[in-house]
């Protein structure tokens, strides 16, 4: 007899509701619930403080408890440790800037994914009516820029220590982090490898925050911050150059030019360190890399790549001995040597 039992619908049902869970997070952050719940409160107290409808708020609070973002004791709600660490403005580990950017910008861009698949191009003009330098859309005000970079800093604090632990930097002296933003990769490298001094190299409008963050670290005396454009300007001298979440933004043509420029600047035996989440050879995993590659389609000119694709780009620029060290963090570590 033919088995008429339908397959388990759980994967489909989970995906149908996934956007609801995401919007709970986005809404709670937009309404500043987690800042307000640094001190435990009842629903009625919170509704009065934030000028929200108490019945509707109770539903949102219940969803946050279900998601592990809040805990409830009696009638009182309070943040979980994860919410305190990542979802409050006072925390140095906060990811609010990236979360709010995901809500205000990425959420809308992803609505146009079908057209991106049809045409193979980013969706800025279709979504927002703007057409110009891609990253100009990220930083509409200095405050937006600061919060976005601090949100990415929260990601960096998870990934950078694992990246610099995965590779051997013991024979190098000067670590130059190109597009280094808040300096989390450079400072993690110096903390892990006492032989290193480092340079954070990023756009002039970014380096004020770079210096501010670097100054809070125990290796501030070993890290310089320099403003510049790695595509247009001369690179600071070093014997290892780092590219953290950089190459996935760009076309192969631009990557080839940048890698050739780095190769020319390196001494013999120098290296390039690439921090990206590397796709499996079948391009069906890891989860983060697969969805991030679609995100790159919507937002940038680039994509996520396999080890073989990175090796091809690196070898075309003159690098050899390409290695990949996978980590459980949002980024893996690739190295190649001149």
Secondary structure as GFF3:
##gff-version 3
##sequence-region A 1 338
A	DSSP	alpha_helix	10	30	.	.	.	ID=ss1
A	DSSP	alpha_helix	33	36	.	.	.	ID=ss2
A	DSSP	beta_strand	41	42	.	.	.	ID=ss3
A	DSSP	alpha_helix	43	50	.	.	.	ID=ss4
A	DSSP	alpha_helix	54	66	.	.	.	ID=ss5
A	DSSP	beta_strand	70	73	.	.	.	ID=ss6
A	DSSP	beta_strand	76	79	.	.	.	ID=ss7
A	DSSP	alpha_helix	81	86	.	.	.	ID=ss8
A	DSSP	alpha_helix	96	101	.	.	.	ID=ss9
A	DSSP	pi_helix	102	106	.	.	.	ID=ss10
A	DSSP	alpha_helix	107	110	.	.	.	ID=ss11
A	DSSP	alpha_helix	113	119	.	.	.	ID=ss12
A	DSSP	alpha_helix	124	128	.	.	.	ID=ss13
A	DSSP	three_ten_helix	134	137	.	.	.	ID=ss14
A	DSSP	alpha_helix	142	166	.	.	.	ID=ss15
A	DSSP	beta_strand	174	178	.	.	.	ID=ss16
A	DSSP	alpha_helix	184	192	.	.	.	ID=ss17
A	DSSP	beta_strand	197	202	.	.	.	ID=ss18
A	DSSP	alpha_helix	207	214	.	.	.	ID=ss19
A	DSSP	three_ten_helix	220	222	.	.	.	ID=ss20
A	DSSP	beta_strand	223	227	.	.	.	ID=ss21
A	DSSP	beta_strand	240	244	.	.	.	ID=ss22
A	DSSP	three_ten_helix	247	249	.	.	.	ID=ss23
A	DSSP	alpha_helix	252	265	.	.	.	ID=ss24
A	DSSP	beta_strand	271	276	.	.	.	ID=ss25
A	DSSP	alpha_helix	287	299	.	.	.	ID=ss26
A	DSSP	alpha_helix	307	316	.	.	.	ID=ss27
A	DSSP	beta_strand	320	325	.	.	.	ID=ss28
A	DSSP	beta_strand	332	337	.	.	.	ID=ss29
###
